[in-house]
Amino acid sequence: MTEAHTGTRAARRAGRAAPGESPLAGKFALFAECLLTGVWIALASLPLVTYPAAFAAGSRHLGRHLAHERGGLREFAADFRSALRGGWLVGLAGWAALAVVWVDVRAVRAGLPGGELVGAVGVLALIAAAVAGLRAAVSWRPGTSWRSLCAQAARRTVLDPAGSFLIVGGLAVVVCSAWFSAPLALPVLGAVAAAAVAVEERHRHR
C-alpha cells in the first residue's frame, strides 16, 4: 500500500477530505453516502423484523466508504443476507418489547394504580433496548453471534452513557423528521447509522 493511499484511508476514517480533495467535497460525499445508505436501510427494513440486519449492512457499507474501500449495493445486499441469519430474531424481540411498552402506556391511560411508574420504566427500557440493538448492529461482522453482540452492546450502553445519549439524539431526529414529513426519515436513518458507527469507534479507542 502506498503512502498516499495510506493517507487517503486515514483521512477518510477521520472524516476529513482525502489528499487532493477539498474538505467541502469530502464532507459532502460522506453526507450524500449517509443519505443513500439510509434509503437502503429503510427498504431492507420493510419486512419489519429485518431492521437489525439492515442497520448492520448499512454500517458495514459506511465503514467501507470511510476506509476508502470498494463497496456498493451488491456488498450491502451480501452483508444484509448474512446478518439476517439470527438478526431477524433480534428484530422480532424488538417488536415484542414495543408491544409490552404499548400495553404499559394503555395501563397509564386507563388510570391503573402504579401505571405511571410502570409506563415510565417501560419507555426508558425501550429506549435503552433500541440503543443497545443499534450498537450491536453496527458492531456486527460476518460470522459473529447476535446473542453475544447484544450482550456486549447492553454493557456498553450502560458503561458509555455519553455515547448512548448521542445515539438517542440521532433516534430523536428520525422521529422528528417522520413527524414533520415521513419521507424525510428515510435518508436520516443513514445519518443515525453513521453516528452509531462513530460512537462505537470512540468507545473502542477509549
N, C-alpha and C positions, 0 to 999 in steps of 0.2 A: 504494500500500500504506500503510495507516495505521500510526501509531507503535505502537499497541497490538499490531497483528498482527506488526509487525517484532519487538517484544519477545517475543511468543509464540514465533516461529520461533527467535530467538536462545536462548531458554530451552530449547527442545526440543533444539537442536543441542548444548547444553552438558550435556544430561542432567538439567536441572532442571525443576521444575514450571512450567507456563505461568502468566502473570499471572491471578490469580483461582482458581488451582488449588493445592490443598495439595501440599507436597513429597512426602508419602507417596503421594498419589493419582497424581502424575506418575510416580514410580518404579514403582509397582505396574502402571500402564498399560504402561510400557515393558517390564517383566518379562513381563507377560502376552502382549504382542505378540511378544516373542522366543520364547516357548514355542509360540505359534501358528505363527510362521514356521518353527520347527524341524520341526513336523509337515508343513508344506507342502514343505519341503526333502526330508524323508525320503520322502514319497510321490512327489515328482518324480524322486528318485534310484533308484526301483525298477528301471528298465531297466538299472541298473548303470553304463553309460557316460555317463549324463546328470547325474552329480553336480556337475561344474563349472558347468553351466548352471543347475542348481537353486540352488547357492550364490550364483551371480551374481544370479539373480532375487530370492532371499531378501534379499541385501544391499541391492539396489535398493529393496525394499519397506521395509526398516528405515530406509534413508536418507530415504524419503518420510515415514515416520512421525516421525522426528526433526525433519524440516523442517516438520512440521505440514501436509503436503500430502495431498490426497485419494489414496487407493490401497487396493486390496483384492486379493481373489483374482483378479479379472479382469486387473488390471495385472500381478500376479505371473505369470499364465499367459502374457501377451503378452511379457513380458521373457524368460521361460523359452524360449518358441519362438524368439525372436530369438537368444538366447545359445546355443541348441542348434546353430546353424549354425557349425560349427568347434569348438564346445565338446565335442562327442562324441568328437572325435579326441584331445583332451586327456584325457578320461576313459579312453579306450582305452589311451593311453600310461601312465596311472597304473596300470591293471591289469597292463600288461606289466611295469612296474617292480616291482610287488608279486610277480609270478611269478618274476622274476630273484632277488629277495631270498629268496623261499621256497626256491629251488634252493641259494642260498648257505647258508641255515640247514640244509638237508639235508646239505650237504657238511660242515658243522661237526659234525653228529651222527654222520656216517659216519667221522669221525676223519681226514679227508684232510689232508695236510701244508699248513699255511698256511690251513686252513679257518676258524679262529677269527678271524684278522685280516680275511679277506675277508668273513666274516659280519658283523663289527662295522662295517666300512666300508659294507657294503651296507645295514644297518639305518639308520645315520646318514644315508646318501644318500637313503634312502626318506623319512625324517622331513623332511629339507630339501626334498625334492621336494613333499611334502604341504603344507608351509608355503608354498612358492613358488606352488603351484597355488591355494591358498586366497587368497593375497594377489592373485593375478592375477584370480580370480573376483570378489572384492569391488571390484576396480578396473574391472571390465567396464562398458562403456557401449554402447548400440546403435550398430552400425557399426564398432566397434573390432576390430582383428585379435587373435585369440587368440595368435598367434605372438609378436607384439610385446609383448603383455601378459605372457606367460610369461617372455620375456627380461628385461623390466624388473623383474618380480617376483623373478626369481632374483637380480638385482643387489641389490635391496632386502633380500632375505633375508640376504645376506652382510653388507651395509653397515649394517643395522639389527638387530644381534643381540638387543638388548633386546626389540624388538617381536616378533621371531621366537620368542623364548623365551616370551613371553606367549601366542602362538598355540599353541605346543607344549603349554603348560599347559592351554589350552582343549581341545585334542585329547585330552590325557590324561584330562580329566574325562569326556569322551564314552566313552572306553574303559572307565574305571572304572564308569561308570553302566551300560554294556552288560554288564559282568562281573557287577555286582550284580543288575540286572534289565533285560533287553533293552528293554522299552518306555520306560524312563527315558531312554535315549539319544536317542530321537526328538525330544522338545522341547528337549533340551540342544543340539542342532545349531543352533538359532536363537541361543542364547547364544554359541556359537563364532563364528557369522557376525557377531554384534554386536561381539564382541571384535576380530575381524579388521578390521571397519569402523573401530573406534576406533584400532587400530594404524596403519592406513593414513592416517587423518586426522592422527594425531600425527606421522607421518613427513612428511606433506605440509606441515604447519605449520612443522616444523623446517627 
